[in-house]
């Protein structure tokens, strides 16, 4: 179940880089520090904001080559790292985006820095998004240690067989399957899923159960914050 995927990358426009730099400069890192870290959040962002911006621009460049103009993207768990791709999609490709985070304060903080850009990040569950999308971005969501601690421990090889809570994991898995289905059922055909390497099994399991063709690109791409490498999965219905 594989096909060769060829893409030709084109550099981002200077305007996109300028807008991204302005947004990252305008972010309230003190507030973001309290959201992302238990302690030392401001120092964390002083160290990571530059790499996060540059890595985000690199990912936006890679993503740009894989998306058509004037489509729709669903971002599940949008945060600081997602800002460069969101800016690229809306300013260069004239795409509509629906971006969600479960944290209200995070949505407010990000939107405050993005007032001049044609998108808003919504506080809530991405399952409530309406319509169909030709691209779903779901990176480091299904293995989030805050939402799914047992699943995260298992995904990253940190699970202790003595203390691992199988019952809690079973509950988390049910929630993850509902979230995955609720978001991927909105995916148009052909469609693209951007996800982390650790989350591939959830996406491919969804595809297999529904007899949906998928192709996972061989190369992955670095991220700045969580460290999970990102990959692209091409999805098409009605193919053997």
Secondary structure, DSSP 8 states (H G I E B T S, - for coil): -------------HHHHHHHHHHHHHS-HHHHHHHH-SS-HHHHHHHHHHHHHHHHHHHHHHHHTT--TT-EEEEES--GGGHHHHHHHHHHS--EEEEEES-HHHHHHHHHH-TTSS--EEES-GGG--S-EEEEEE-S-TT-TTT-HHHHHHHTT---TTT--HHHHHHHHHHHHHHHHHHHTTEEEEEEEEEEGGGHHHHHHHHHHTT-EEEE-S--B--SSS---EEEEEEETT--
